[in-house]
Amino acid sequence: MRPPARPLLRLGPWLLLAASGCSPGAPAPSAAASASAPAAASSAPAPERPSRRLALQPPGGSGLAAQQIVQGQESLRKLPGKADYWVQLGRLWIQLARERSDPGFYLNAGACADEALLIDARHGLALGLKAQVALNDHQFRDALDLAERALAVLPEDLGALGARSDALLELGRFEDAAAAAQKMMDLKPNLAAYTRASYFRWLQGDLPGAKAAAWKAASSGRSPKDPEPHAWALSQAAYLFWHEGDYEGALAGFEKSLESLADNAPALAGKGRALLALGKAKEAAAALEASFKKSPLVETAWHLGDALAAAGDEEGARKAHEHAVTQGRLHDPRTLALFLATKNRDPEEAVRLAQKEAERRGDIYTEDALGWALLRAGRVEEARPHLERATRLGTRDASLFFHRGVLELALKRRAAGEKWLRNALKMNPHFDRSGAEEAARLLKGEPR
């Protein structure tokens, strides 16, 4: 059965995300933006600035994005005064970052934006590009400011609208984020708009709407020359099945994503989680290890350790979990706070990490991380408002349900706590190895 047509995806006053930077297929530079950039005065080479060296750094390797980067660099060596060309080159660096699962290339993209802004400080497309770089760096307030400056110049730029929506969502301004994403949908219902539509629908507990939008996203992002957007959309759709406990359906979706892009790190991680839920621990560990080698994320190391432990490799599990701690301290304090709290390790460090993250973002998952860490540290009343806000949208995530259930038990509201825990296990019985086991113990009246 085909999913409903577009009217279901119109979000009214509140709905529509994707991971930051999820705006492939950004529009070509506008005529107005091109006119604002002065032509190169001469073909003489400009003095080498650090930003220019970084922008013109050889990308190495092969692939479409790398080839296009080399071509763009050759053009800019001849016409360095073209701001639009710098923006186009920056977008290619972001495409390469996604293609290789290497966020380091965002530094090159940021350098391209800097070069364009030296030519024209109000270049809307360059400001939008810089907003995407700030999002990748988790500088959400800076990203919002840059996106709004871009939109003041180009009110209908889809890339800037996407960056604004993502930044607002991370800052906890859900309705404003949805309005920005809705405008994207109204202007151009493409992969970037549909993935945000799917995520916003899911955040509000509307699984059918989320699936319909995800189907639209996967259908609109297919390109044999650039398979990454389509593969990414398929992996995001597969996670919807994961969250409802349909592990076979999720596995099929992740496999489909890998058919499109064989070493797609998000799909490999999702495949590993689905296999682990299906009791195939060794296969799960292999998929998760491949994902971690491609993209060493804290969450991937966490679940790799769980898969290795389930397969009987305790030493491997210990090393993987230590990778999670090392990477988290360097790059991802929020996920590390969740990991430590879930494993009941170093609760005070978990609180410090979560508090640090809460200084720069306020979405429901940051609220959840802080509330969960505070709860594990025995600070129940402090945890309460954060975990209540984390579940305020009706998001059907079993981890959120589990944390809320433990809170209710700590508040001596056993009936409410058991209801949250039962719903978590009913929805997604293998949402997390440690969490699911603890939820089952608590329902039996056993101590944590």
C-alpha positions in Angstrom: 0.0 0.0 0.0 1.3 3.4 -0.9 1.7 5.9 1.9 -0.7 8.8 2.0 0.0 11.7 -0.3 1.5 15.1 0.7 -1.4 16.5 2.8 -0.6 14.1 5.6 2.9 15.5 5.7 1.8 19.2 6.0 2.6 19.7 9.6 0.3 22.6 10.5 1.6 24.7 13.4 4.1 22.1 14.6 5.8 19.2 13.0 9.0 18.3 10.7 14.6 16.9 11.5 17.3 14.8 10.4 20.9 14.8 11.6 22.6 18.1 11.3 23.8 18.9 7.8 21.1 16.7 6.3 20.3 18.9 3.3 21.7 17.2 0.2 20.7 18.6 -3.1 21.0 22.2 -1.9 19.9 24.8 -4.4 22.4 26.3 -6.9 23.7 29.8 -6.1 21.1 32.4 -6.8 21.5 35.2 -9.4 21.3 37.7 -6.6 24.0 36.1 -4.6 26.2 35.8 -7.7 25.7 39.5 -8.5 26.8 40.5 -5.0 30.2 38.8 -5.4 32.8 41.0 -7.1 34.6 39.5 -10.1 38.2 38.6 -9.7 40.4 41.6 -10.4 43.2 39.6 -12.0 44.4 36.1 -12.4 47.4 36.8 -10.1 47.5 34.4 -7.2 46.3 35.8 -3.9 48.5 35.5 -0.8 48.0 32.1 0.9 45.8 32.4 4.0 45.3 29.4 6.3 41.7 29.2 5.3 42.6 29.2 1.6 45.2 26.5 2.1 42.6 24.4 4.0 40.0 24.9 1.3 42.4 24.0 -1.5 43.9 21.0 0.3 43.9 17.8 -1.9 41.0 15.6 -0.9 42.8 12.4 -1.6 41.1 9.1 -2.5 38.6 8.6 -5.3 34.8 9.0 -5.7 32.6 11.6 -7.2 32.9 14.2 -4.4 36.7 14.0 -4.4 36.8 14.4 -8.2 34.4 17.4 -8.1 36.5 19.0 -5.3 39.6 18.8 -7.5 37.8 20.3 -10.4 36.3 23.1 -8.2 39.8 23.9 -6.8 41.2 24.2 -10.3 38.5 26.7 -11.1 39.1 28.7 -8.0 42.9 28.9 -8.6 41.9 30.7 -11.8 39.0 32.8 -10.4 39.6 33.1 -6.6 37.3 36.2 -6.4 34.1 34.2 -7.1 32.3 33.8 -3.8 29.7 31.4 -5.3 32.5 29.1 -6.4 33.9 28.9 -2.8 30.4 28.0 -1.6 30.0 25.3 -4.2 33.4 23.9 -3.1 32.4 24.0 0.5 29.3 22.0 -0.2 31.4 19.4 -1.9 33.6 19.1 1.2 30.4 18.4 3.2 29.4 15.8 0.7 32.8 14.2 1.1 32.4 14.3 4.9 29.1 12.4 4.6 30.4 10.0 1.9 33.4 9.0 4.1 31.8 9.4 7.5 34.6 11.8 8.4 33.5 15.0 10.1 37.0 16.4 9.8 36.2 17.6 6.3 33.8 20.1 7.7 36.9 22.1 8.6 37.6 22.4 4.9 34.0 23.4 4.2 34.2 26.1 6.9 37.4 27.4 5.3 35.5 27.7 2.0 32.8 29.7 3.7 35.4 32.0 5.2 36.9 32.7 1.8 33.5 33.5 0.4 32.7 35.8 3.3 36.0 37.7 2.8 34.7 38.5 -0.7 31.2 39.4 0.4 30.4 39.6 4.2 26.7 39.3 3.5 26.8 36.4 1.1 23.7 34.4 2.0 24.8 31.1 0.7 28.2 31.3 2.5 26.5 32.2 5.8 24.2 29.2 5.3 27.2 27.0 4.7 29.0 28.3 7.8 25.8 27.5 9.8 26.0 23.9 8.7 29.6 23.8 9.8 28.6 25.3 13.2 26.0 22.6 13.6 28.5 19.9 13.0 30.7 21.5 15.7 27.7 21.5 18.1 27.8 25.3 18.2 24.0 25.6 18.1 23.6 29.3 19.0 26.2 30.3 16.5 24.5 28.1 13.9 21.2 29.7 14.6 22.7 33.2 14.3 24.4 32.4 11.0 21.3 30.8 9.6 19.2 33.8 10.4 21.7 36.1 8.9 21.6 34.0 5.8 17.8 34.0 5.6 17.8 37.8 6.0 19.6 37.9 2.6 17.9 34.8 1.0 14.6 34.2 2.8 13.8 31.0 0.9 17.2 29.3 1.0 16.6 25.7 1.8 20.0 25.0 3.3 19.7 27.9 5.7 16.1 26.9 6.6 17.3 23.4 7.4 20.2 24.7 9.5 17.9 27.0 11.4 15.4 24.2 12.1 18.1 21.9 13.3 19.7 24.5 15.5 16.3 25.5 17.0 15.5 21.9 17.8 18.8 21.3 19.5 18.2 24.5 21.6 14.8 23.1 22.7 12.6 25.4 20.7 10.5 22.7 19.2 7.6 24.7 17.7 10.0 27.2 16.1 12.1 24.4 14.7 8.9 22.8 13.2 7.9 26.0 11.6 11.2 26.4 9.8 11.0 22.8 8.6 7.4 23.3 7.5 8.6 26.2 5.3 11.1 23.9 3.7 8.3 21.5 3.0 6.1 24.2 1.5 9.0 25.5 -0.7 10.4 22.2 -1.9 9.3 18.8 -0.6 12.5 16.9 -1.1 14.7 14.5 0.8 15.8 17.1 3.3 12.3 18.2 4.0 10.8 14.7 4.2 13.5 13.4 6.6 12.8 16.3 8.9 9.1 15.7 8.6 9.6 12.0 9.5 11.7 12.9 12.6 9.3 15.5 13.9 6.3 13.2 13.4 8.2 10.5 15.3 9.1 12.9 18.1 5.4 13.5 18.6 4.6 9.8 18.7 3.1 9.7 15.3 4.7 6.5 13.9 2.4 6.1 10.8 3.1 9.7 9.8 6.8 9.2 10.4 6.9 6.2 8.2 5.0 7.9 5.4 7.4 10.8 5.4 10.4 8.4 5.6 9.1 6.5 2.6 8.8 9.9 0.7 12.4 10.7 1.7 13.8 7.4 0.5 11.9 7.7 -2.8 13.1 11.2 -3.5 16.8 10.8 -2.7 17.9 8.2 -5.3 21.0 9.0 -7.4 23.4 6.5 -8.9 26.2 9.1 -8.9 25.7 10.0 -5.2 24.1 7.1 -3.3 24.8 8.4 0.2 21.6 10.5 0.7 19.4 7.6 -0.4 21.3 5.2 1.9 21.1 7.6 4.8 17.3 8.0 4.3 16.8 4.3 4.2 18.8 3.8 7.4 16.7 6.5 9.2 13.5 4.7 8.0 14.9 1.4 9.3 15.3 2.9 12.8 11.5 3.6 12.9 11.0 -0.2 12.7 13.7 -0.7 15.3 12.0 1.6 17.8 8.8 -0.4 17.6 10.6 -3.7 18.1 10.2 -5.0 14.6 13.8 -6.2 14.4 13.4 -8.2 11.2 11.8 -5.2 9.5 14.6 -3.0 10.7 17.3 -5.4 9.6 15.7 -5.5 6.1 15.8 -1.7 6.0 19.5 -1.6 7.0 20.4 -4.2 4.5 18.6 -2.2 1.8 20.6 0.8 2.8 23.9 -1.2 2.6 22.9 -2.3 -0.9 22.9 1.4 -1.9 26.2 2.2 -0.1 28.1 -0.9 1.1 30.1 0.8 3.9 27.4 3.1 5.2 28.3 3.5 8.9 24.8 4.4 10.2 23.3 1.3 8.4 26.1 -1.0 9.7 25.5 0.3 13.3 21.7 -0.2 12.9 22.2 -3.7 11.4 24.4 -4.6 14.4 21.7 -3.4 16.9 19.0 -5.4 15.0 21.1 -8.5 14.9 21.9 -8.2 18.7 18.2 -7.9 19.4 17.6 -11.1 17.3 20.1 -12.9 19.5 22.9 -13.0 16.8 25.6 -11.5 19.0 28.7 -12.5 16.9 27.2 -11.2 13.7 26.1 -8.0 15.5 29.6 -7.4 16.8 31.0 -7.8 13.3 28.6 -5.2 11.9 29.2 -2.8 14.8 32.9 -3.2 14.6 32.8 -2.3 10.9 30.7 0.7 11.6 33.1 1.9 14.4 36.1 1.6 12.2 34.3 3.7 9.6 33.0 6.2 12.1 34.2 5.9 15.7 31.0 7.1 17.5 30.5 6.8 21.2 27.1 5.1 20.8 28.6 2.6 18.3 31.4 1.7 20.8 28.8 1.3 23.5 26.7 -1.2 21.5 29.8 -3.0 20.2 30.8 -3.6 23.7 27.3 -5.0 24.5 27.4 -7.3 21.5 30.9 -8.6 22.4 29.7 -9.2 26.0 26.7 -11.1 24.7 29.1 -13.2 22.5 31.2 -14.1 25.5 34.1 -11.8 24.7 34.4 -9.9 28.0 37.9 -8.5 27.3 36.7 -7.2 23.9 33.6 -5.7 25.5 35.8 -3.9 28.1 38.0 -2.4 25.4 35.0 -1.3 23.3 33.4 0.4 26.3 36.7 2.1 27.2 36.7 3.4 23.6 33.2 4.8 24.3 34.6 6.6 27.4 37.6 8.0 25.6 35.7 9.2 22.5 32.9 10.6 24.7 35.3 12.7 26.8 36.7 14.1 23.5 33.7 14.6 21.3 30.3 13.5 22.8 29.7 14.3 26.5 25.9 13.7 26.2 26.2 10.1 24.9 28.9 9.4 27.4 26.7 10.7 30.2 23.9 8.3 29.1 26.4 5.4 28.8 27.8 6.0 32.3 24.3 6.4 33.8 22.9 3.3 32.1 25.9 1.2 33.2 25.7 2.7 36.7 29.3 3.9 36.5 30.8 7.2 37.8 27.4 8.9 38.3 29.0 12.2 39.3 31.0 12.3 36.1 27.8 11.6 34.2 26.2 14.5 35.9 29.1 16.8 35.0 29.1 15.7 31.4 25.4 16.2 31.0 25.4 19.6 32.7 28.1 20.7 30.4 26.1 19.6 27.4 22.9 21.3 28.8 24.7 24.6 28.7 24.6 24.6 24.9 21.5 22.6 24.0 18.1 21.9 25.4 16.3 19.3 23.3 14.5 16.3 24.8 17.5 14.0 24.6 19.7 16.5 26.5 17.0 16.8 29.1 16.9 13.0 29.3 20.7 12.6 29.7 20.8 15.2 32.5 17.8 13.8 34.3 19.0 10.2 34.0 22.5 11.1 35.3 21.0 13.1 38.2 18.7 10.2 39.0 21.6 7.7 39.1 23.5 10.1 41.4 20.6 9.9 43.8 19.4 13.5 43.1 15.8 12.5 42.5 14.0 15.8 42.8 16.6 17.5 40.6 16.1 14.8 38.0 12.4 15.0 38.0 11.7 18.1 35.8 14.3 17.0 33.3 12.9 13.6 32.8 9.3 15.0 32.7 10.3 17.4 30.0 12.1 14.6 28.1 8.8 12.7 27.7 6.6 15.8 27.1 6.2 15.3 23.3 5.0 11.7 23.5 8.1 10.3 21.8 7.9 6.6 21.5 11.5 5.8 22.5 11.8 2.9 25.0 14.9 4.4 26.6 12.9 7.5 27.5 10.1 5.4 28.9 12.6 3.3 30.9 14.2 6.4 32.5 10.8 7.9 33.3 9.8 4.6 34.9 12.8 4.5 37.1 12.1 8.0 38.2 8.5 7.2 39.1 9.7 4.3 41.2 12.2 6.5 42.9 9.3 8.9 43.7 7.4 6.0 45.4 4.8 6.0 42.6 5.0 2.3 41.9 1.9 2.0 39.6 3.1 4.8 37.4 6.6 3.5 37.3 5.6 0.0 36.4 3.4 1.3 33.6 6.3 3.2 32.0 8.6 0.1 32.3 6.0 -2.3 30.9 5.4 0.0 28.0 9.1 0.4 27.3 9.5 -3.4 27.1 6.3 -3.9 25.1 7.4 -1.3 22.6 11.0 -2.4 22.1 12.0 -5.3 24.4 15.7 -5.1 23.4 16.1 -1.3 23.3 19.3 -1.6 25.3 21.0 -4.7 26.8 21.6 -3.2 30.2 18.4 -1.1 30.3 16.1 -3.9 29.2 17.5 -6.3 31.8 17.2 -3.7 34.6 13.6 -2.9 33.6 12.7 -6.6 33.8 14.3 -6.9 37.2 12.4 -3.8 38.5 9.1 -5.2 37.3 9.8 -8.3 39.3 10.5 -6.2 42.4 14.2 -7.0 42.4 16.6 -4.3 43.4 18.5 -2.3 40.8 
